[in-house]
Amino acid sequence: MKTVSDWIDSCSKEQLKTYQEWFNSADSDGDGRMSGNDATKFFALSNLSRSQLKQIWAIADVKRQGFLGFQEFVIAMQLVALAQTGYDINSDILKTEIDKENIQCPVMEGLDALIAVRNVGTSQPESSPLNSWASQKSVKKLPSSAVTSIIDGLKRLYVERLKPLEVTYRFNDFVSPLLANSDFDAKPMVMLLGQYSTGKTTFIKHLLRCDYPGAHIGPEPTTDRFVVVMSGSDERSIPGNTIAVDACMPFSGLTTFGTSFLSKFQCSQMPHSLLDEITFVDTPGVLSGEKQRTQRSYDFTGVISWFAAKCDLILLLFDPHKLDISDEFKRVIGSLRGHDDKIRVVLNKANQVDTQQLMRVYGALMWSLGKVLNTPEVVRVYIGSFSDKPLNEAFVGPLGHDLFEKEQNDLLADLIDIPRKACDSRINEFVKRARSAKIHAYIISHLRNEMPTMIGKAKAQQRLIDNLEDEFRKVQREFHLPAGDFPNVENFKEVLGTYSIDKFEKLKPKMIQAVDDMLGYEIPELLKKFRNPYD
């Protein structure tokens, strides 16, 4: 017996060809995306109840993009067929076992007439079923201002509302580089951090169940560069300078860290089903002991902070024999400020200690983390041995074996859930960025107003930089802003010293109001427009 998920994945070429014809007829604007309005008209032909169609849309649009591509449309059609056969459509339907011989293609009343109307006066080239799982592009083209998804809406709002504010007050130099379309379209990313030999590369290999190009594993510091592991048509490694100038990849902002960093950066591509959904970022081992005295040739914590803003999940890896948090590791964790909700801790290689020692190790780890994570909440810690080596059950015992299995399942569930939350995560990061840009504009304009008109500018600027923390408090009180949203004082001082404050723009209320309207009205309207059409 096959599950529903297996059955959907095994669609025949004839079915895919039929679904492609149906999809083209339902896609009113020919952009390769079935909107909520298109779906309500087309799915009504199935004669299913509104509650059934609501569940079908929710399962098919699992990433909450607000539209159905061809792949999601196929899933929806198969679910319609199940519903018409009598199956109960719910969140667990994909795990249900079915007898596929008794299930036919869905019956859509009046579909032939709809296709005939659509074909009158048009002649579109027949689509190849071989490419049917890829995103389909029609010969029709939409105007650039058209918004057909939540992500498209965020792109438009960024260009029209937020980007002008960022450019005016140099937000890209102080906080984060300007965004490109590739930043919005990028797959969800997971970054792995930890001291050397805590199993970061092995962890990725364990999830992929194979090596990726350029992977090196050993007890010594083997990964000496940042490696982005992502989906590609073939196995290859791409050097950092090439990736940074590729407009299709979301890494152009890394050029600000210079050639020294880009020479220690690479992209490993390979075809893999997991990488079609998630991109992994493998990082160099954080230095400890005497090695900390050796300065890196680039801003290591700055790069970590850049990736932290882009990533959907950050895994801090420890092993039972490396629980100490070095000065560099402390700075790295400090650079994750503002991204606490993304952090998960993994106590890896836990099979190297027995149950009693594991309890003590866990307590020591929580004590160490409590000194560097400035949060009252307890961080989530996954315990296990994430490698392909079999567990020594005689050593870890039945209790340890069951614990590792449950913890691994919990972590895998957390990872699998990332693509489903990708759209929500993009919205969350966009709103955080907008609020950060507003505060930045308030700070810069306040400092500009504190500068004299004619003489004494150099002394006034130095005084403002020296007393920057006090100036932050003034801005906070004047505009009633939360203190936790303000940038790091030391980092701000460092960048501010390279500018002449009197050259900055004064506060432009219209720009601030545009961002406020975006946050208060336009983003909620965007979400409302692309929610489940059967809500």
Secondary structure per residue as TSV (DSSP state, phi and psi in degrees):
chain	resnum	aa	ss	phi	psi
A	1	M	-	360.0	137.4
A	2	K	E	-101.3	153.4
A	3	T	E	-82.1	165.5
A	4	V	H	-59.5	-40.4
A	5	S	H	-60.4	-45.0
A	6	D	H	-63.0	-40.5
A	7	W	H	-64.3	-41.8
A	8	I	H	-63.6	-40.8
A	9	D	H	-69.0	-17.7
A	10	S	T	-104.1	34.4
A	11	C	-	-60.1	138.8
A	12	S	-	-77.0	164.1
A	13	K	H	-64.4	-34.0
A	14	E	H	-65.0	-42.2
A	15	Q	H	-64.3	-43.2
A	16	L	H	-62.5	-37.5
A	17	K	H	-65.8	-40.4
A	18	T	H	-65.0	-46.3
A	19	Y	H	-63.5	-33.7
A	20	Q	H	-64.9	-39.9
A	21	E	H	-65.7	-41.9
A	22	W	H	-64.3	-42.4
A	23	F	H	-62.3	-44.4
A	24	N	H	-62.5	-35.4
A	25	S	H	-73.6	-31.2
A	26	A	H	-83.2	-25.9
A	27	D	-	-78.4	91.0
A	28	S	T	-62.4	-35.3
A	29	D	T	-100.7	2.2
A	30	G	-	65.1	28.9
A	31	D	S	-98.4	7.6
A	32	G	S	79.9	12.3
A	33	R	-	-134.1	126.9
A	34	M	B	-90.2	112.0
A	35	S	-	-76.1	172.8
A	36	G	H	-61.0	-39.5
A	37	N	H	-65.0	-43.0
A	38	D	H	-61.5	-41.3
A	39	A	H	-65.9	-43.4
A	40	T	H	-62.0	-36.9
A	41	K	H	-70.7	-43.9
A	42	F	H	-73.8	-46.7
A	43	F	H	-68.3	-19.1
A	44	A	G	-62.6	-23.5
A	45	L	G	-68.2	-15.0
A	46	S	G	-81.4	-15.0
A	47	N	T	61.7	25.1
A	48	L	-	-86.0	160.7
A	49	S	-	-72.3	161.2
A	50	R	H	-62.2	-38.5
A	51	S	H	-65.3	-37.2
A	52	Q	H	-66.2	-44.4
A	53	L	H	-66.8	-32.3
A	54	K	H	-62.5	-43.6
A	55	Q	H	-66.5	-39.8
A	56	I	H	-62.5	-44.4
A	57	W	H	-63.0	-44.3
A	58	A	H	-61.4	-38.0
A	59	I	H	-75.6	-41.2
A	60	A	H	-69.4	-43.8
A	61	D	T	-90.3	60.2
A	62	V	T	-65.9	-26.2
A	63	K	T	-88.5	1.0
A	64	R	-	54.9	48.0
A	65	Q	-	-82.0	-19.7
A	66	G	S	91.4	5.7
A	67	F	S	-154.5	167.6
A	68	L	B	-114.0	122.1
A	69	G	-	-79.5	-176.8
A	70	F	H	-63.6	-41.4
A	71	Q	H	-61.1	-44.5
A	72	E	H	-66.9	-33.0
A	73	F	H	-64.3	-40.3
A	74	V	H	-61.3	-44.2
A	75	I	H	-59.6	-43.5
A	76	A	H	-62.2	-43.1
A	77	M	H	-64.3	-40.7
A	78	Q	H	-65.1	-36.8
A	79	L	H	-69.3	-34.8
A	80	V	H	-62.1	-42.3
A	81	A	H	-61.1	-42.0
A	82	L	H	-63.7	-43.4
A	83	A	H	-63.4	-40.2
A	84	Q	H	-68.3	-25.5
A	85	T	H	-79.3	-17.5
A	86	G	T	117.3	2.5
A	87	Y	-	-75.0	145.4
A	88	D	-	-82.0	120.1
A	89	I	-	-87.3	112.1
A	90	N	S	-143.8	-177.3
A	91	S	T	-65.3	-19.5
A	92	D	T	-98.8	8.2
A	93	I	G	-61.4	-34.0
A	94	L	G	-66.5	-20.5
A	95	K	G	-94.1	-4.9
A	96	T	-	-74.3	138.7
A	97	E	E	-83.0	139.4
A	98	I	E	-134.9	159.7
A	99	D	-	-100.6	98.5
A	100	K	G	-65.8	-18.8
A	101	E	G	-66.9	-25.1
A	102	N	G	-93.7	6.4
A	103	I	-	-113.7	126.5
A	104	Q	-	-105.6	175.0
A	105	C	-	-62.7	152.0
A	106	P	-	-63.3	149.5
A	107	V	-	-96.7	120.6
A	108	M	-	-118.8	102.1
A	109	E	T	-69.5	131.0
A	110	G	T	82.9	8.7
A	111	L	H	-68.8	-38.7
A	112	D	H	-61.0	-40.0
A	113	A	H	-65.8	-38.8
A	114	L	H	-64.0	-43.1
A	115	I	H	-65.5	-38.7
A	116	A	H	-63.4	-41.9
A	117	V	H	-63.1	-42.3
A	118	R	H	-65.8	-31.7
A	119	N	H	-82.5	-13.0
A	120	V	T	-66.3	121.8
A	121	G	T	78.6	2.9
A	122	T	-	-125.5	150.7
A	123	S	-	-141.2	96.8
A	124	Q	-	-102.1	141.2
A	125	P	-	-62.4	141.9
A	126	E	-	-68.0	133.6
A	127	S	-	-80.7	143.4
A	128	S	-	-80.3	128.9
A	129	P	G	-66.3	-18.9
A	130	L	G	-65.4	-28.6
A	131	N	G	-103.8	14.9
A	132	S	T	-66.8	-25.7
A	133	W	T	-79.9	-15.3
A	134	A	S	-81.1	164.3
A	135	S	-	-67.1	125.3
A	136	Q	-	-87.3	139.2
A	137	K	-	-114.6	129.3
A	138	S	-	-92.4	164.1
A	139	V	S	-71.9	-20.7
A	140	K	-	-73.6	146.1
A	141	K	-	-125.4	136.9
A	142	L	-	-89.6	152.0
A	143	P	-	-62.7	151.9
A	144	S	T	-61.0	-22.8
A	145	S	T	-81.9	-9.6
A	146	A	-	-67.5	140.8
A	147	V	-	-119.4	115.0
A	148	T	-	-119.5	8.2
A	149	S	S	-160.1	168.1
A	150	I	H	-62.0	-42.5
A	151	I	H	-63.4	-41.6
A	152	D	H	-59.9	-40.0
A	153	G	H	-64.3	-40.2
A	154	L	H	-65.4	-38.9
A	155	K	H	-59.1	-45.8
A	156	R	H	-66.1	-43.7
A	157	L	H	-63.3	-36.9
A	158	Y	I	-63.3	-48.5
A	159	V	I	-66.2	-40.2
A	160	E	I	-88.2	-28.7
A	161	R	I	-113.8	-50.9
A	162	L	I	-88.2	-40.9
A	163	K	H	-59.6	-41.9
A	164	P	H	-57.0	-39.3
A	165	L	H	-65.8	-42.8
A	166	E	H	-63.4	-42.5
A	167	V	H	-67.3	-42.2
A	168	T	H	-61.1	-40.5
A	169	Y	T	-109.2	19.6
A	170	R	T	57.3	38.4
A	171	F	H	-59.0	-33.5
A	172	N	H	-66.1	-27.3
A	173	D	H	-83.9	-29.9
A	174	F	H	-91.1	-38.5
A	175	V	T	-119.8	-61.5
A	176	S	-	-153.0	140.7
A	177	P	-	-59.0	157.3
A	178	L	-	-60.5	149.1
A	179	L	-	-86.9	146.9
A	180	A	-	-114.9	170.6
A	181	N	H	-58.4	-34.5
A	182	S	H	-64.2	-26.6
A	183	D	H	-67.6	-34.2
A	184	F	H	-78.2	-33.3
A	185	D	H	-88.2	-6.9
A	186	A	-	-63.5	149.9
A	187	K	-	-70.4	157.4
A	188	P	-	-57.4	143.7
A	189	M	E	-119.6	145.3
A	190	V	E	-124.0	123.4
A	191	M	E	-106.0	138.0
A	192	L	E	-110.4	127.0
A	193	L	E	-125.3	149.1
A	194	G	E	164.7	168.8
A	195	Q	B	-69.7	167.2
A	196	Y	T	-63.1	148.0
A	197	S	T	63.1	32.0
A	198	T	S	-97.2	1.4
A	199	G	S	95.6	28.2
A	200	K	H	-67.0	-52.5
A	201	T	H	-65.7	-40.0
A	202	T	H	-62.8	-35.4
A	203	F	H	-60.9	-46.6
A	204	I	H	-63.8	-43.5
A	205	K	H	-60.1	-39.2
A	206	H	H	-63.8	-40.7
A	207	L	H	-70.2	-39.5
A	208	L	H	-79.5	-20.4
A	209	R	T	62.1	28.4
A	210	C	S	-167.9	165.9
A	211	D	-	-75.7	152.1
A	212	Y	-	-108.2	157.7
A	213	P	T	-56.4	127.8
A	214	G	T	86.2	5.3
A	215	A	-	-74.9	132.5
A	216	H	-	-130.6	130.6
A	217	I	-	-127.7	132.9
A	218	G	-	-174.8	169.3
A	219	P	S	-71.5	-21.5
A	220	E	S	-88.9	169.6
A	221	P	-	-65.3	96.6
A	222	T	-	-93.7	-38.3
A	223	T	-	-85.1	103.8
A	224	D	-	-103.5	14.5
A	225	R	S	-148.6	166.1
A	226	F	E	-82.3	125.7
A	227	V	E	-122.5	119.5
A	228	V	E	-93.9	118.2
A	229	V	E	-102.0	112.7
A	230	M	E	-139.7	170.4
A	231	S	E	-72.5	145.0
A	232	G	-	-158.9	165.8
A	233	S	S	-72.0	-26.0
A	234	D	S	-146.6	171.2
A	235	E	-	-82.7	122.6
A	236	R	E	-165.1	160.6
A	237	S	E	-113.6	133.8
A	238	I	E	-115.5	127.6
A	239	P	E	-66.7	156.5
A	240	G	H	-58.3	-42.3
A	241	N	H	-62.5	-34.0
A	242	T	H	-70.0	-41.7
A	243	I	H	-64.5	-40.3
A	244	A	H	-65.1	-25.2
A	245	V	T	-101.2	1.2
A	246	D	-	-82.4	113.2
A	247	A	T	-66.3	-18.4
A	248	C	T	-82.3	-10.0
A	249	M	S	-111.0	146.7
A	250	P	T	-87.5	42.0
A	251	F	T	-122.6	14.8
A	252	S	G	-64.7	-28.4
A	253	G	G	-65.8	-16.7
A	254	L	G	-73.6	-10.6
A	255	T	G	-63.7	-21.8
A	256	T	G	-67.1	-17.4
A	257	F	G	-90.4	0.0
A	258	G	H	84.9	173.7
A	259	T	H	-66.7	-31.2
A	260	S	H	-59.3	-39.9
A	261	F	H	-75.2	-46.0
A	262	L	H	-60.7	-25.8
A	263	S	T	-73.5	-15.3
A	264	K	T	-109.2	27.2
A	265	F	E	-134.0	136.5
A	266	Q	E	-151.0	163.1
A	267	C	E	-118.9	128.3
A	268	S	E	-108.3	119.0
A	269	Q	E	-110.5	144.2
A	270	M	E	-162.5	149.8
A	271	P	-	-74.8	123.9
A	272	H	-	-162.0	138.0
A	273	S	T	-63.2	-37.1
A	274	L	T	-67.9	-39.1
A	275	L	T	-71.8	-16.5
A	276	D	T	-67.0	-20.6
A	277	E	T	-108.9	-32.8
A	278	I	-	-135.2	142.5
A	279	T	E	-108.9	135.5
A	280	F	E	-105.8	144.9
A	281	V	E	-118.8	107.9
A	282	D	E	-90.7	134.8
A	283	T	-	-119.1	158.5
A	284	P	-	-63.8	150.1
A	285	G	-	-62.2	134.9
A	286	V	B	-68.2	136.6
A	287	L	-	-75.8	152.1
A	288	S	-	-143.8	163.8
A	289	G	G	62.6	-140.4
A	290	E	G	-63.8	-27.5
A	291	K	G	-63.7	-23.0
A	292	Q	G	-62.9	-23.3
A	293	R	G	-74.3	-16.3
A	294	T	S	-83.2	114.2
A	295	Q	-	-74.7	135.3
A	296	R	-	-73.8	157.7
A	297	S	S	-84.1	4.1
A	298	Y	S	-146.0	170.0
A	299	D	-	-78.4	89.6
A	300	F	H	-61.8	-49.5
A	301	T	H	-66.3	-31.6
A	302	G	H	-64.9	-41.1
A	303	V	H	-65.2	-43.4
A	304	I	H	-59.1	-43.5
A	305	S	H	-62.8	-39.1
A	306	W	H	-62.6	-48.1
A	307	F	H	-66.3	-35.9
A	308	A	H	-59.4	-37.2
A	309	A	H	-68.9	-28.3
A	310	K	H	-88.3	-27.0
A	311	C	-	-79.8	153.5
A	312	D	S	-94.8	-21.9
A	313	L	E	-148.0	139.1
A	314	I	E	-123.7	119.8
A	315	L	E	-104.3	119.9
A	316	L	E	-95.6	115.4
A	317	L	E	-99.6	133.5
A	318	F	E	-128.1	158.4
A	319	D	-	-126.8	162.3
A	320	P	T	-57.8	-20.0
A	321	H	T	-103.1	4.6
A	322	K	-	-136.3	64.9
A	323	L	-	-93.0	-16.0
A	324	D	-	-68.8	142.9
A	325	I	-	-106.9	106.9
A	326	S	-	-69.9	171.5
A	327	D	H	-60.6	-41.6
A	328	E	H	-67.4	-40.7
A	329	F	H	-63.9	-36.9
A	330	K	H	-63.0	-41.8
A	331	R	H	-65.7	-38.3
A	332	V	H	-63.0	-47.4
A	333	I	H	-64.0	-36.5
A	334	G	H	-63.1	-32.1
A	335	S	T	-72.1	-10.9
A	336	L	T	-86.4	6.0
A	337	R	T	-53.8	132.0
A	338	G	T	95.0	-8.4
A	339	H	-	-122.8	29.1
A	340	D	G	-58.0	-32.5
A	341	D	G	-68.5	-16.4
A	342	K	G	-91.4	-13.9
A	343	I	E	-81.2	131.1
A	344	R	E	-129.2	145.8
A	345	V	E	-108.9	134.7
A	346	V	E	-119.0	117.4
A	347	L	E	-89.7	94.4
A	348	N	-	-87.1	166.5
A	349	K	-	56.7	32.2
A	350	A	G	-69.2	-11.7
A	351	N	G	-75.7	-4.0
A	352	Q	G	-83.6	-5.7
A	353	V	S	-129.6	156.1
A	354	D	-	-81.9	179.3
A	355	T	H	-61.6	-42.8
A	356	Q	H	-65.1	-45.0
A	357	Q	H	-64.7	-35.5
A	358	L	H	-62.3	-38.8
A	359	M	H	-61.4	-42.9
A	360	R	H	-68.8	-39.6
A	361	V	H	-62.3	-43.5
A	362	Y	H	-60.6	-43.8
A	363	G	H	-63.0	-41.6
A	364	A	H	-65.4	-37.7
A	365	L	H	-65.0	-45.5
A	366	M	H	-63.2	-36.5
A	367	W	H	-64.4	-43.8
A	368	S	H	-64.2	-42.7
A	369	L	H	-67.6	-33.3
A	370	G	H	-61.4	-24.4
A	371	K	H	-82.7	-19.1
A	372	V	H	-114.7	-24.8
A	373	L	-	-93.1	104.7
A	374	N	-	-81.1	70.0
A	375	T	-	-145.9	140.9
A	376	P	S	-74.6	-18.5
A	377	E	S	-79.8	151.7
A	378	V	-	-84.1	126.7
A	379	V	-	-72.5	148.2
A	380	R	-	-75.3	127.0
A	381	V	E	-118.3	123.8
A	382	Y	E	-97.5	132.0
A	383	I	E	-112.0	130.8
A	384	G	S	176.3	-170.6
A	385	S	-	-130.1	96.5
A	386	F	-	-92.3	77.1
A	387	S	S	-151.3	172.6
A	388	D	S	-85.7	-3.9
A	389	K	S	-74.6	136.0
A	390	P	-	-67.8	147.8
A	391	L	-	-73.3	143.7
A	392	N	-	-85.9	92.0
A	393	E	H	-63.9	-28.8
A	394	A	H	-65.1	-27.2
A	395	F	H	-89.0	-50.2
A	396	V	H	-79.9	-22.4
A	397	G	H	78.9	166.1
A	398	P	H	-63.6	-33.8
A	399	L	H	-64.1	-45.6
A	400	G	H	-65.3	-38.4
A	401	H	H	-63.1	-46.4
A	402	D	H	-65.1	-39.2
A	403	L	H	-62.2	-48.6
A	404	F	H	-61.3	-39.7
A	405	E	H	-65.8	-43.7
A	406	K	H	-66.9	-41.6
A	407	E	H	-64.8	-40.7
A	408	Q	H	-65.2	-40.4
A	409	N	H	-63.8	-38.7
A	410	D	H	-63.7	-43.6
A	411	L	H	-67.1	-41.5
A	412	L	H	-63.3	-38.0
A	413	A	H	-64.0	-38.1
A	414	D	H	-63.0	-41.1
A	415	L	H	-69.9	-42.7
A	416	I	H	-63.7	-30.0
A	417	D	H	-75.1	-15.3
A	418	I	H	-60.1	-50.7
A	419	P	H	-59.0	-33.2
A	420	R	H	-67.0	-29.0
A	421	K	T	-97.0	4.7
A	422	A	H	-58.5	-44.8
A	423	C	H	-66.4	-42.8
A	424	D	H	-60.9	-38.3
A	425	S	H	-65.3	-39.3
A	426	R	H	-62.1	-42.7
A	427	I	H	-63.8	-44.5
A	428	N	H	-59.1	-47.6
A	429	E	H	-66.8	-35.1
A	430	F	H	-65.3	-43.6
A	431	V	H	-66.1	-41.5
A	432	K	H	-59.7	-42.3
A	433	R	H	-65.2	-41.3
A	434	A	H	-62.1	-42.8
A	435	R	H	-68.2	-38.0
A	436	S	H	-64.3	-40.0
A	437	A	H	-66.2	-35.9
A	438	K	H	-64.2	-47.4
A	439	I	H	-62.0	-40.5
A	440	H	H	-60.1	-42.9
A	441	A	H	-63.4	-40.3
A	442	Y	H	-62.8	-42.6
A	443	I	H	-64.2	-50.0
A	444	I	H	-62.4	-44.8
A	445	S	H	-67.1	-35.1
A	446	H	H	-64.1	-45.8
A	447	L	H	-62.4	-38.1
A	448	R	H	-62.8	-39.6
A	449	N	H	-69.8	-24.1
A	450	E	T	-80.4	-8.6
A	451	M	S	-82.4	143.0
A	452	P	-	-70.0	159.3
A	453	T	S	-78.2	-39.0
A	454	M	S	-116.2	-73.5
A	455	I	S	-110.3	161.3
A	456	G	-	78.3	24.2
A	457	K	H	-67.9	-41.0
A	458	A	H	-63.2	-44.9
A	459	K	H	-66.2	-40.3
A	460	A	H	-64.0	-41.2
A	461	Q	H	-64.3	-42.4
A	462	Q	H	-65.5	-37.5
A	463	R	H	-63.8	-42.3
A	464	L	H	-64.7	-40.4
A	465	I	H	-66.8	-42.9
A	466	D	H	-63.8	-34.6
A	467	N	T	-106.9	33.3
A	468	L	H	-61.5	-35.0
A	469	E	H	-62.9	-39.0
A	470	D	H	-66.4	-37.5
A	471	E	H	-66.1	-37.8
A	472	F	H	-58.9	-42.5
A	473	R	H	-65.0	-37.1
A	474	K	H	-62.5	-44.3
A	475	V	H	-63.1	-41.5
A	476	Q	H	-59.5	-45.2
A	477	R	H	-69.8	-40.5
A	478	E	H	-65.0	-41.1
A	479	F	H	-108.0	7.5
A	480	H	T	55.3	56.2
A	481	L	-	-105.6	148.7
A	482	P	-	-71.6	135.1
A	483	A	G	-63.4	-31.8
A	484	G	G	-68.9	-13.8
A	485	D	G	-90.5	-3.8
A	486	F	S	-79.2	151.0
A	487	P	-	-72.1	168.8
A	488	N	-	-65.2	127.1
A	489	V	H	-62.2	-47.4
A	490	E	H	-63.4	-43.4
A	491	N	H	-63.9	-39.5
A	492	F	H	-65.2	-41.2
A	493	K	H	-59.1	-43.1
A	494	E	H	-61.1	-42.9
A	495	V	H	-76.4	-39.4
A	496	L	H	-61.1	-32.1
A	497	G	T	-64.6	-17.2
A	498	T	T	-90.2	-1.0
A	499	Y	S	-116.4	159.5
A	500	S	-	-95.9	113.2
A	501	I	G	-61.0	-33.3
A	502	D	G	-69.0	-10.3
A	503	K	G	-87.4	-11.0
A	504	F	S	-71.3	161.3
A	505	E	-	-79.0	150.8
A	506	K	-	-74.8	168.0
A	507	L	-	-63.8	132.7
A	508	K	-	-110.8	98.7
A	509	P	H	-57.0	-32.4
A	510	K	H	-64.4	-38.7
A	511	M	H	-66.5	-43.2
A	512	I	H	-63.3	-42.3
A	513	Q	H	-64.2	-36.8
A	514	A	H	-62.4	-41.5
A	515	V	H	-69.2	-40.0
A	516	D	H	-61.1	-43.2
A	517	D	H	-64.3	-38.3
A	518	M	I	-61.2	-46.3
A	519	L	I	-70.9	-36.8
A	520	G	I	-85.9	-29.5
A	521	Y	I	-126.6	-50.6
A	522	E	I	-69.9	-42.0
A	523	I	H	-67.2	-45.5
A	524	P	H	-57.9	-38.2
A	525	E	H	-66.6	-37.0
A	526	L	H	-62.8	-45.1
A	527	L	H	-65.4	-37.8
A	528	K	H	-65.7	-37.6
A	529	K	H	-65.8	-35.4
A	530	F	T	-111.0	23.3
A	531	R	S	-78.3	179.9
A	532	N	-	-56.8	119.5
A	533	P	T	-65.2	-11.3
A	534	Y	T	-100.9	6.0
A	535	D	-	-69.3	360.0
